[in-house]
């Protein structure tokens, strides 16, 4: 009983007064925290000042044009300049414009065909990642050259290769007894012809990304799989593909965005519009949505309608990117 009374008295007793050193350290700690907040506040403004040039350039050359284009899509552009507000009329017109739907379909078909080049990049990356492979630096440079080549120059060369009369492709087919065709002016094959060039231009870039992902996979996984009796093919599907899925996802997202925005390559291959109009009979089958935007905005002087077209393209890219990020949970492994 006496023990309980003593414990209760000890609990009710006031805490001992702080020592003289602790009493002196409390104001100094508050002053230190105040000084740190002042320094952080000053450093924050220094940070804002350092990123201000880049932020200003981003706002002037990227953000403001996007907002301006969005505004123009709800207006009508006058023949001598000036705009008038018409609301959703441009978007209603697009719903009943067959040229818009065909161009949009051409862009989607081109995107799907270019995505088929990712397995080619995957095979090349695996081959270059093999132990004892000689000349890997040469092959990397060779496959990456189309990426750094100007699309206009690539289009001129491939347009010559695709020439139906004197092109090397038709001459090679004729040598083995196969009749060629006019590849860039035949409506039945023009989509596949331009998509082949798109794959040729992007396969090197995707290969470099996938090769970097392959080299980041620890060898311990392959050794463990080999001890379990897994062969090369089994290791590829059970080890390589799951661990490489984040890189594959990244290359897929980039390929979709770039393919939907393609313009100069196909524009130069099919032949640009002239003062007498389109001269290629397969132009409409190869025309992308960005090419239609260019035609409406700068040839037909329907800049507000072109702004509406490019806004729809922006929404489409955002929607497909969001869908890819949603579906990545089913096949991308980050562990």
Secondary structure, 3 states (H helix, E strand, C coil): CHHHHHHHHHHHCCCCCCCHHHHHHHHHHHHHHHHHHHHHHHHHHHHHHHHHHHHHHHHHHHHHHHHHHHHHCCEEECCCCCEEECCCHHHHHHHCCHHHHHHHHHHHHHHHHHHCHHHHHHHHHHHHCCCCCCCHHHHHHHHHHHHHCCHHHHHHHHHHHCCCCCCHHHHHHHHCCCCCCCCCCCCCCHHHHHHHHHHHHHHHHHHHHHHHHHHCCCHHHHHHHHHCCCCHHHHHHHHHHHHHHHHHHHHHHHHHHHHHCCCHHHHHHHCCCECCECCCCCHHHHCCHHHHHHHHHHHCCCHHHHHHHHHHHHHHHHHHHHHHHHHHHHHCCCC
